[in-house]
Amino acid sequence: MTASEILQYYTDRQSAIVDAIREIVDIESPSHDASRSRAVGDWVERQARATGVDLTVERIGAHDGDHIVIRAFPGDGKHTLLLGHTDTVHPVGSQQQNPTRIEGDNFYGCGVFDMKSGVVLMLEALRYFAVTGTQPVLPITILLSCDEEVGSYSGRALVEREAANAAQCLVFEPSADGKVKTGRKGTGMFTLRAHGRPAHAGLEPEKGANAIVEIARQIEQIHAIANANLGTTVNVTTIKGGTTSNVIPEHAECEVDVRFSKMAEAERMDSEFHALTPFDERVTLELLGGINRMPFERTAEVVAFYEKARDLAASFGYELGETQVGGASDGNFVAALGVPTLDGLGIAGAGAHMLTEHILVSDIAHRATLVTLLLISE
């Protein structure tokens, strides 16, 4: 089929695709809710088996639910990895504030943009091959993690396992105004704790070692680690401490979010944080956390992959831009292994993590066509 014919195929299927997106969005699955994660997994498995493709489905149980690995068109060589997640940031009941609905071209729903509509796109690509009797140029592996939104603590190993034999990776995270993402910052999440000495705040304050004062002084030092010229950001995001109003605080802590664009900056961040020492010698510091995701760098291989996608999009009159963003995804893990990766292949929309979250119905067939062309092109 030509690009135009594939576009027409998905245009004809648009109503069915919308129905499938509505179904998966209506299964609320916030991170850390294992039972709801498994309910989404059940839906995905049913839909995958109903595509008509000969495939296998592996369910890997974790504390937060089930990770899902779908393998289709097996072969001896490398595969194309389609990457996404089933967890969302929205607590159960959020649908009351952002009900699943279509208003004009906007298809609203909690998790519809980030990234349940992307899950449906993956399944629709499988269905296309069954309906047309064609095959992709490489075997396909779909990996859907259940804890991406909270750091991929159990999902990371699976992502890296599947990436190890991947020739290329398509990440179905939300697009950025329709643009794919050819670069993402790496992330680090640190917690710095100060352990001081309690004392009566009125009678003998000098006998105490104030943990909150220590953390306050550390914050200024922590923020100085940032380097705007290199795109490295460091932000204290939470702080807590103390026990009651008339006691010199024995404990205090702050959480720190760090973002960086280069591997060298990741190493510097880690070194700087581990070099922190107390201003008050009576206070001890405890550092938790660390670098979570390495940066997804815009390498020559990534640029070539994007240019291929851009040209395929142009073949049916679809303009595909690119951008680099500060947020990270599981695509960072894949890109760090040197696998050519395109992120942000989800349907165009806006409002990720917000109660205005939506996709554009008019983009569904175009995005599905682009994905299919990427899977059938050498």
N, C-alpha and C positions, 0 to 999 in steps of 0.2 A: 504493500500500500504506500502511496505517496504521503508526504506530510499533510497535504490538504485532505486526503481521504482519512487519515488518522484523526485529524481535527474534527471532521464530520462524524466519525464514529463516536468520539467522546461527546460531541454536541448532542447526538441522538441519545446518549446515555445520561445526559446531565440530570434529568429528573430522578433516575435511580441512584445516581451518585449523591445527590442532595439528600435523599431519603436515608442512605447509609450513613452519611455524616451526622444527620439528625439523631439517628439511633445511638451512635457511639458517644456523641456529646451528652445525650440524656443519661448515660451511665456515669454518674459522678465518680471520680477516682482521684481524690486528693492524695498527695504524697503521704506516706506512712499509714495509709488505710489499706491493709492487706486484703481484706475481704472484697472491697470494691475494686482493687487492682485485679484480683482474680476474676471478678465478674466481667471486667473489660477484656481480660485474657480469654475468657470463654467465648465472648462475642467475636474477637479477632480470629480465634481458631475456627469457629463455625464458618465465618465469612471466607477465610482462606481456603478451607476445604470445599466450599461451594463454588469457587472460581472455576473448577473443572481442570485445574492443573494438578499433575502428579507431584505431590510435595510431602515433606515431613514437617512436623511441628514439634519442637522441643520446648517444654515448660520447665524453667529453672526456678525453684522456690527460693525466696529470700524473705528476710524479716518484713520487708515492706510490700510483699506481694510476689508476683511471678514475672520474671523476664521471659521473653518469647523469642525463639529463633525458628524461622521458617526457611527451609531450603527447597529450591526448585531448579529444575533443569541441571541435574548434577553432572559434573565432569571431573577430569583429573587435574585440570589446571587451576589458575586463579579465578576468583569470582568477583562480581560486583556486589558491594555491600550497600544495602539500603538501611539507613539508620534513623531511629526515632525513639520516642518514649510514650508511655501510656499514662503517666502521672501528670496532674495539673496542680496549679498553686491555689485553686479555689476550694475553700471549705465546703463541706456538704451543706446544702441549703442556699448556696449562692445563686442557683438558678432562679430563685424568686426575684432577685434583683436584675438578672440578665437572662431572661427566659430564652430558650432556643426558638428563634423565629426569623423570618425573612421580611425585611422592610426595604422595598425597592431593590437595589443591587446588593444590599448588605445582609449577610447571613450571620446573625448574632448567636452567641452561646458561650458558656464558660468552658474554655479549653478548645474552642473550635479553631482558633488561629494557632494556638500553642498547645498541642499540635495534632489534634485528633483528625482534622481534615487531611493532614499529611499521611496519617496511617491509612486512610481510605484510598488515597492516591496510590500507595504502594500495592494495595490489594487490587485496585483497578488495573494496574499495569499487568499483574498476573492474569487477570481475567481476559485482557486483550489478547494475550498469546494463546489462551485456550480457545477463544472465539474464532480467531483468525487462522489457527493452526500453524502459527509461526513460532520461532524461538529467538531468544536474545542471543547476542554474540558470546556472552559469558554466562556461566551459572549465576543464579541470583540467591543471595542470602539476605533475609530481612531480620534485623535485630531490633526489638523494641524493649527498652529497659523500663523498669518500674520506679526508678529513683533518681532520674536525671535532674529533676528540679531541686533536689536537696543534696547534690554533690556526687551522685553516682558511686556511692561508697561500695555497694555490692555489684553494681553494673559495670564498673570500669574494667574489671578483669575479663568480662565477657566481650566487651567492645574491643579490647586489645587482642583477645584470642581470635576473634573473627577478622580483625584488621590485618593480622599477621599474614594471611593468605589472600588479601584483597588486591586487585589490580587498580581499583578505583572505588570511591565512596561517594554516594549521594545522600546528603543529610536533609531530612524533611522538616527541619525547624522552620519557623515563620520567615517569610521573605522580609526585606526591608524596603517598603514601598515598591514591591515587585522585584527588587534587585536580589540577585544571589550574593552570598557572602564569601569573599575570597580571602578573608583574614579575620581572625578573632583574637582578642587579648587573652592571655593566660590569667589565671586567678589564683589567689591565695587567701586562706581564711585562718587568721591567727586569733588566739585568745591569750591575753597577758594578764596574769594574776599576781597581785601583791599580797604578801603575808606579813603583817605588821605585828604590833603588840598593843593589846587593849589597856585602857586606864580610864579612871574617872575624869570626865572632861572638865569638871569644876574644881575638884580637890587636888589632883595630881596629874594634870595633862602632860607634864614633862616626862613622866614615866612611860608614856605610850609612844608607839611608833605608828604614825598615821598612814594607813594603806591608801586612803583616798588621795591624800596629798602626793604620795609617791606615784600613783597612777596618773594624776593630773600632770606631773612633771614629765612623766614618760610619754604622755600623749604629744606634747610639743616636740619631743625628740623623734617620735614615731612619724609624725607628719613631715618632718624634715627629710625623711628617707625618699620621698617622692621625687620624681624627675620629670617635669612637664615637657621638657625638650625631647625626651625619649618616649613620651606617652605613658609613663609610669605613674599611677595614682595610688595613694595610700589614704584611707579614710577610716577613722574610728566611728563605728556605727552604733554600738551600745556601750553603756557603762553602768556599773552597779557596785554597791559597797555599803559597809556599815551595818550596824545592828539596831541601834536606837540613838535618840538625839543627845544623850548625855554620856556617851562612851566614845573614846577615841577609837576609830574604826580599825579593827584587826585585819579585815579582808576587803579587797576591792578588785575589780577586774574590768577589762574592756575588750570588746571584739573589734577586729580590724579587717577591713576588706582591702586587698591589694590587686591591682591589674597592671599587666605589662605586655609589651608587644614583642620582646626579644627573649630568647633563651638565656642570654647573658644577664638580663635584668632579673630573671627568675632566680638565678644563682646569687646575684647580689642581694635581692630581697631576703632570701633565706639566711644569708650570712649576716646581714645587718640586724635582723630580728634576734638571731641567736647570740649576737654580741651585746645586747642590752644588759646593762648593769644597774643596780639600784643607786639612787642619789643618797638615800638614807641607809647607812650601813647596817642598821638594825632591821631593815626590811629585806625579805628574800623575794625574788621574782621566779615565776613559773610560766613557761611558754608552752602553749598547746597549739595543735593544728599545724599548718604548713602550706606549702604549695599544693594546690588541688589539681589544676589543669595547666599544662604547658601551653604556650601560645600556638595558634594556628597561623603560621606565617605564609605570606603571599609569595610563594616560590615560583620559579620559572615553570615548574610542572603544573602548579595550580593555575597560573595564568594561561597556559596552553589548554588546560581542561575547560576553563571558562570561555576562552575564545572559540573552542569547538561548540560549546553549548550556545554561545551567542549566534554563531553561524547557523546552527540547526534551528534556532528560534526564528531567525530571519527568513528561513526557507518557507515559513508559513505566515510571514508578516507580523511576527511577534517580537517586540523589542525587549531585549534582556540586558539590563545593566548590572553592574557589580558594585560592591561597597565593602569596607572593612568596619567592624564594630567592636565595641568594648565588652559586650557580653560573651560568655563562653558557652560551649555545648559539648556533647560527647564527641562531636567532630574534632575537637582539639586533640583528643587522645589518638585518633586515627591519623590526623595530619602530622602529629609529632613523630609518628613511625615512618614518615616519608611517603605515605600513600596519597596520590592526587585526590583532592577532596573538594567538592562543591557543597556549600552549606546554604541554608535559606531557600530550599527548593519547594517549600510549602506554598500553598495558594496565597495570592496577594490579599492583604487585609491590614488590620491595625488593631491596637489596643491590647497587646499581649500583657497578661497578668492584671488586666483592668476589667471593670464591669461594663466596659464598652467594647469588649473583644468581639471581632467579627472578621469574616472573609468576604471577598467579592465573588458573587455567583458567576459573573461574567468572565472570571479568570479560570474557572474550574477546567473547562475543556482545553484551554491553551496550556495550562500547567501540565495536565495529564499528557498532552501531545508531546511536550518538550521532554518529559521523563521517558516516555516510550521511545522517542528518537534517540535519546542517550543510551538506552538499553539495546537498540538494534544497530547502532552505528559502530563501525570499526574504530 
